[in-house]
Amino acid sequence: MNVVSAAYLYLDGNVVTDPSVPLKDLTIQSHNFAGAYVRTFALANKLARVQVVLPYVYMNGNGTYNNEDIEGYRSGIADTRIRFGINLLGSPALDRKDFKDYQQKTILGVSLVTSVPTGDYLEDKIINIGTNRWAFKPEVGASRRFERIYVESYAGVWFYTSNTEYLGTKNKHQEPALSFQFHSSYYLKNQMWCGINLNWYQGGKSTIDDVDMDDTINNWRVGATFSAPIAKGQSLRFQFHVGANTTSELRYNAVSLSYQYSFF
């Protein structure tokens, strides 16, 4: 199966995911556009998939740096993300004619997400769209269907390479960060569904030229999703999420709308 999608995401608040940035009272409005392609296929009789996401970002904002009010904007291509996943238990690769008869129970799978440093990066700027480093997240996930209720959870760890061009000549390194997600969905009639989402991130302390930034992340976020079909193989999905608890300055609200088309 093939899936193509287009999405728009709006974020308002401190959307900079780097807590070591020495800015106070940072507020940014970020407009994010992304195109994605997913291909499922059989690998050793198991269901596997590859996903590629290509984002573009425009953001503007203001904050305080060295007791001085500053403002600015950035626009350009963000880092590309590539995800490979395979279901190890409970979900065999099926021909198209067998899809309608498949009844899901428990599925267990693994994946690897790779963040490719394709994003725009300015060496002399504190805030950038691109990260100028590679990142990898191995992940394990499980899901189960209970008639109209579907639950799934994921646990993974982000590993980062160093950014050796931070502010031109500095070497910035970030420790691994633990990631956990939980989703529960309820399927309505006519293939509509709604769900609740929970995310938790912990770790990721950074150093700049071996100086500890004391910026460990411990953030919880909650949100909701609604999806509805609009034509054969096509659907629209609306989502929002907000911060539930944070130990850093990473506070923002987010809403998104995406279109998806699936075909064989």
Secondary structure, 3 states (H helix, E strand, C coil): CEEEEEEEEEEEECCCCCCCCCCEEEEEEEEEEEEEEEEEEEECCEEEEEEEEEEEEEEEEEEEECCEEEEEEEEEECCEEEEEEEEEECCECCCHHHHHHCCCCEEEEEEEEEEECCCCCCCCCCCCCCCCCCEEEEEEEEEEEECCEEEEEEEEEEEECCEEEECCCEEEEECCEEEEEEEEEEECHHHCEEEEEEEEEEECCEEECCEECCCCEEEEEEEEEEEEEEECCEEEEEEEEEEEECCCCCCEEEEEEEEEEEEC
